[in-house]
Amino acid sequence: VVWQIVVAMALGRLPLSGDVSSNLGTFLLSPIKGVIVHFDSLVGSPIVFGVTTKILGLPTHIFGLTINVLWFVQLIVIAVVTVLAGLNFKVSKIPIYEKISWVITLVLTLSISGATWDNSAYFRSIDMLWLLSILIYAGTPHKNYIWIFIMGSISFAFSVLLLSFNILGWTNP
């Protein structure tokens, strides 16, 4: 609250008002629109691309997946883990406040603006949904950790690929 007042005095407006207009969108409509935007881009571009770069001073041709493919893989992983949490919501032994946090986070995730869903932001704005979903699933009595391990491994691998695009300056053709 104090920080809101300090920034309002400096800028002449509350920072919270910018968050509402910039970060919140229409419930369920914004994620659907983002999926459609990425699907259109996926259909119109190649799935695999090649880049020539230097590794240890030697020219090397590297093949990779386009950003849209990586985006969809991460979306699928997050969706699977969230569905697993939802299916095990009632039987999970985690505290009620964590369950309430998961529901609030799910609603907020499905309300994030189109600006977040339309770009390849690596889903950093919905990482709490991922973490709370894992907590709910881990709190179930008869859990199967193999799904969480598989989903976590896939998500990690594709996150590393997305980061490599930025760090090494790789771009789609």
C-alpha positions as CSV (number, residue, x, y, z in Angstrom):
1,V,0.0,0.0,0.0
2,V,2.8,2.4,0.9
3,W,4.6,1.6,-2.4
4,Q,1.4,2.3,-4.3
5,I,1.2,5.7,-2.7
6,V,4.9,6.5,-3.3
7,V,4.6,5.6,-7.0
8,A,1.3,7.5,-7.3
9,M,3.0,10.6,-5.9
10,A,5.8,10.2,-8.4
11,L,3.8,9.3,-11.5
12,G,0.4,10.8,-10.8
13,R,-1.4,7.5,-11.0
14,L,-1.7,4.2,-9.0
15,P,0.5,1.4,-10.4
16,L,-2.4,-1.0,-9.6
17,S,-4.5,0.7,-12.3
18,G,-1.9,-0.1,-14.9
19,D,-1.9,-3.7,-13.8
20,V,-5.6,-4.1,-14.2
21,S,-5.6,-2.7,-17.8
22,S,-2.3,-4.4,-18.9
23,N,-2.3,-7.8,-17.2
24,L,-6.0,-8.8,-16.9
25,G,-8.0,-10.0,-19.9
26,T,-11.3,-11.7,-20.5
27,F,-11.7,-14.9,-18.5
28,L,-11.1,-18.0,-20.8
29,L,-11.2,-15.8,-23.9
30,S,-7.6,-14.5,-23.6
31,P,-6.0,-18.0,-23.3
32,I,-8.1,-19.3,-26.2
33,K,-7.1,-16.3,-28.4
34,G,-3.4,-16.9,-27.5
35,V,-3.7,-20.6,-28.5
36,I,-5.3,-19.6,-31.8
37,V,-2.5,-17.0,-32.5
38,H,0.2,-19.5,-31.8
39,F,-1.6,-22.2,-33.8
40,D,-1.9,-19.9,-36.8
41,S,1.8,-19.1,-36.6
42,L,2.6,-22.8,-36.2
43,V,0.6,-23.8,-39.3
44,G,2.3,-21.0,-41.3
45,S,5.9,-21.7,-40.4
46,P,8.1,-24.8,-40.5
47,I,8.3,-26.9,-37.4
48,V,12.1,-27.5,-37.6
49,F,14.6,-24.9,-38.6
50,G,18.3,-24.7,-39.1
51,V,20.8,-22.1,-37.9
52,T,24.5,-21.8,-38.7
53,T,26.4,-20.6,-35.7
54,K,29.9,-20.9,-34.2
55,I,30.6,-23.3,-31.4
56,L,34.2,-23.1,-30.0
57,G,35.1,-21.1,-33.1
58,L,33.9,-23.7,-35.6
59,P,30.9,-23.1,-37.9
60,T,28.2,-25.5,-36.9
61,H,24.8,-26.1,-38.4
62,I,22.2,-26.6,-35.6
63,F,18.6,-27.8,-36.2
64,G,15.9,-26.8,-33.7
65,L,12.2,-26.5,-33.1
66,T,10.4,-23.2,-33.7
67,I,9.3,-21.1,-30.8
68,N,5.6,-22.0,-31.5
69,V,6.3,-25.8,-31.1
70,L,8.2,-25.2,-27.9
71,W,5.3,-22.9,-26.7
72,F,2.7,-25.7,-27.3
73,V,4.8,-28.3,-25.6
74,Q,5.1,-26.2,-22.5
75,L,1.4,-25.4,-22.6
76,I,0.6,-29.1,-22.8
77,V,2.8,-30.0,-19.9
78,I,1.3,-27.3,-17.7
79,A,-2.2,-28.3,-18.7
80,V,-1.5,-32.0,-17.9
81,V,-0.1,-31.2,-14.5
82,T,-3.0,-28.8,-13.8
83,V,-5.6,-31.4,-14.8
84,L,-3.8,-34.0,-12.6
85,A,-4.1,-31.6,-9.7
86,G,-7.8,-30.9,-10.5
87,L,-8.6,-34.6,-10.6
88,N,-6.9,-35.2,-7.3
89,F,-8.2,-32.0,-5.6
90,K,-10.6,-33.6,-3.2
91,V,-8.4,-36.4,-2.0
92,S,-5.2,-34.3,-1.7
93,K,-4.0,-34.0,1.9
94,I,-2.5,-30.5,1.6
95,P,-3.8,-27.7,3.8
96,I,-7.1,-26.0,2.7
97,Y,-5.3,-22.6,2.3
98,E,-3.1,-24.2,-0.4
99,K,-6.2,-25.6,-2.2
100,I,-7.8,-22.2,-2.1
101,S,-4.6,-20.6,-3.5
102,W,-4.7,-23.1,-6.3
103,V,-8.3,-22.2,-7.2
104,I,-7.5,-18.5,-7.1
105,T,-4.3,-19.0,-9.2
106,L,-6.2,-21.1,-11.8
107,V,-8.9,-18.3,-12.1
108,L,-6.2,-15.6,-12.4
109,T,-4.2,-17.7,-15.0
110,L,-7.3,-18.1,-17.1
111,S,-7.8,-14.3,-16.8
112,I,-4.3,-13.1,-17.9
113,S,-4.4,-10.6,-20.7
114,G,-3.9,-11.5,-24.4
115,A,-0.6,-9.7,-24.3
116,T,0.8,-12.5,-22.1
117,W,-0.8,-15.4,-24.1
118,D,0.0,-14.0,-27.5
119,N,3.8,-13.9,-27.1
120,S,6.4,-16.5,-26.2
121,A,6.8,-15.4,-22.6
122,Y,7.8,-18.9,-21.5
123,F,4.8,-19.1,-19.2
124,R,6.7,-17.3,-16.4
125,S,3.5,-15.5,-15.4
126,I,1.8,-18.8,-14.5
127,D,4.6,-20.6,-12.7
128,M,2.6,-20.5,-9.4
129,L,-0.2,-22.6,-11.0
130,W,2.5,-25.2,-12.0
131,L,3.9,-25.3,-8.5
132,L,0.6,-25.4,-6.7
133,S,-0.6,-28.1,-9.0
134,I,2.5,-30.2,-8.2
135,L,1.8,-29.6,-4.4
136,I,-1.8,-30.8,-4.8
137,Y,-0.8,-33.9,-6.8
138,A,2.0,-34.7,-4.3
139,G,-0.5,-34.6,-1.5
140,T,-2.6,-37.4,-2.9
141,P,-2.5,-40.7,-1.0
142,H,-2.0,-43.0,-4.0
143,K,0.1,-40.8,-6.3
144,N,2.2,-41.9,-9.3
145,Y,5.3,-39.7,-9.4
146,I,6.3,-41.0,-12.8
147,W,3.8,-38.5,-14.5
148,I,5.2,-35.6,-12.6
149,F,8.8,-36.7,-13.4
150,I,8.0,-37.0,-17.1
151,M,6.2,-33.7,-17.3
152,G,8.9,-31.9,-15.2
153,S,11.6,-33.3,-17.4
154,I,9.9,-32.3,-20.6
155,S,9.2,-28.9,-19.3
156,F,12.7,-28.4,-18.1
157,A,14.2,-29.6,-21.5
158,F,12.0,-27.2,-23.5
159,S,12.6,-24.3,-21.1
160,V,16.4,-24.8,-21.7
161,L,15.7,-24.8,-25.4
162,L,13.7,-21.6,-25.2
163,L,16.4,-19.9,-23.1
164,S,19.1,-21.0,-25.6
165,F,17.2,-19.1,-28.3
166,N,17.7,-15.9,-26.3
167,I,21.2,-16.5,-24.9
168,L,22.8,-17.6,-28.2
169,G,20.7,-15.3,-30.4
170,W,19.2,-18.0,-32.4
171,T,16.1,-17.0,-34.4
172,N,13.6,-18.6,-36.7
173,P,14.4,-18.3,-40.4
